[in-house]
Amino acid sequence: MGAAIPIVDYGMGNIRSVINAMREIGSDAELVSDPDAIARQSKLILPGVGAFGEAMQNLRKSGVDEALQEAKRAGATILGICLGMQLMFTTSQEDGVHEGLDWIKGTVARFPGLPGLRIPHMGWNDLAFARDSALTQGVGAGPDVYFLHSFHCVCEDATDVLATSEYGIRFTAMIARDNLYGIQFHPEKSQQAGLMMLRNFVGA
């Protein structure tokens, strides 16, 4: 295995399943929670499952939010997964209005209460890629991936959208800007398509 991929540990969510997925693709992974160590990384995974407000509170309380900002400014390649992608946005409307990391201009909104639309959105849906990206090389067109979320990201700049999916509305499923990537679904649960994206991130 090459150098271990750092996974930010801030007390939220699906860290163990991400570690297992990284090992499945032959890449070691390590948890990092110390702000100084996070700020020095050239590559980071920001995972998460849970509430946006609590997650941002954890990041600020520990100083990890500033460490992430420093790593980003230094050019680190950062992948946000599920809640980790949502934290990259300016604000979230989950249980009030909460400020995020503001890396991607936009907000995180709840799915609309449409007839017959169950929330959370849970299960397999296909992706429609908006453009090519290093993250999606070799994945193929329209792969099915596994979602579990009640809120979706709304980008102010359409060029930040890497892929969309549909659940009552068409929503942003992946983002990409410069050294930042975000995945709303769970790549570690999305079989070969998700594992290929993780491989691509390791090689990016």
N, C-alpha and C positions, 0 to 999 in steps of 0.2 A: 504494500500500500504506500501511497505518497503521503505528503503532509496531511495531518488531520484537519478536517474542515470544522471551523469553530461554529458552534450553535449557541446563540445567546440564551442564557437561562435567567429569566426574570420572574419566575414563579407562575407562569401561565401555560398550561396545556400540554400539547401533544409531543413533547420533546422526545420521549422514549421511542415512539413510532418513527420519528424522523431519523434518529440514530440507527434504528434497525434497518431502515430503507437505505441509508448511506452505506451500511455494511454489506447489504445485499448487492449493491453495485460495485463493491470492492474498494470503497473509500472509507477510511477511518474517520471518526468524528469525535469532537471533544466539546464538553460544555464549558462555556466561559461566562462568568458573572462579574468578575472584577473590572471596573470601568477602565483602569489603566491598560489592562490586557486587551479589552475590546477595542479601545482607541487605536491600538497598534496593528490590528489585523488588516490584511489586504483582501480578505474574503470572509463574509459572515452570512449565516442563515438566521433570520428572525422569525421564529415560529410563533404559535399561539392559538389557544382555544379559550373562549370566555368573553367577558365584557370589556369593551373598549375603554371605558372610564377607569376601571380597576387596573387594566394593563398600563395605561399612561401614568397612573398614580404610582405603580410599582417602578416604572422606568425612572420617574423623577425622583422618587424617594431614595433610590439606590445610586443615582448619578449616571445610570446607564444611558439615559436620553442624551446627555451631553457627550458621552463617549461615542455613541452612535453618530452624532453630528460630526464629531471630529474625524471618525473613520471615513465617513462619507466625503467630507471636505478633502481628505487625503487621497481620495480616489478608490477606496475599497469597493469591491463588487459585492452587492448586498441583495439577498433573496428573501423577500417576505412571503410567508406561507399563511393563508387563511387570515386570522386576526393580525398576523404580522404584516400582511399586505395592507390591511385597512389602517394600521397605525401609521403608514407612510403618508396618509392623506392629511389635508388641512384640518378638517373637523369630522366629527361623527354625531349623528342624531340619535344614538342609542341611549335611552334613559336620560334625556336632556341633551345639551350641546357640549361636546368635549373637544378640546384642542388636541390635534395629533402632532406628528413630527413635521408636517408641512413640507414634505419632499415632493409630493405630487399634489398640484392644486385641484381641489375638489372636496366632496363630502361623502360620508358613508350614510346611506339611507335605508330604511326598512322596506322590504318588499311591500307593494301595495296590497290591500285587502280585497283581492279580486275574487269573484264567486268560484268556488271549487279549487282555489289555490291554497294549498296547505303550507303553513309556515311553522317551523323552518323548511327551507328547501333541502331535501335530503334524498340523495340517490345519484344515479348516473345520467349525465347529459353530455351531448357532443359539443365540441368547440368549433368556432369559426374564426380562423386566423385572419387578422387585419393586415398583416405584413409578415415578412420573414424576420427571423431573429436567431441569434446564436443559441437561445434557449430551446428553440423548437426544431432544430435541425434533426432530420431522421425520424421525426415523430409521425409524419404522414398527415393527410388531410382528414379533418373531422373526427379526431379521436374521442372516444367516450372517457369521461373522467368522473371522479366521485366528489360530490359536493355535500356539505353540511353547514348551512348558514341561514340566518334570518335577515341579514343586512348585506347590501351590495354597494360597490364603489361607483361614484359618478364623477368622471373626469371632466374638468373644465376644458382641457385641451385634448381633442380627439386623437392627436398623434401619440398620446401616452398609452392608448389602448392597444394591446397586443393581440388579444383574443376576446371574443364575446361568447355567451351562451344564452339560452332562452328559458325562462321560467315565468310565464305570465307576461313578462316584458323581456326585451333583449337587454342584457346587463353585462358589465365588464367582468370577464373571468381571468384575464391576465393583463399586466401592465409592463411597460419597459421604457425607461428613459436613461440615457447615458449608462452609468454603472449600476443602475437600480432595476431590479426585476420583482414582480409580484405575481403570486398565484393564489386565486381565491379558493380553488378546490384543494383536495389533499393529494399531492403527488405520491405520497407514500402508500396511499390506498387505491391508486389509479392504475395498477398493474403496469404493463410495459411502457405505456405512454408517459406515465408519471415518472417511472424510473429513468427513462431516457432523458427527460428534462433535468433530473437531478444530475445525471452523468454530464450533460451539456453544461450545467452550472459549474461543476467541478473543473471542467476543461476550459471554462471561459476566462 
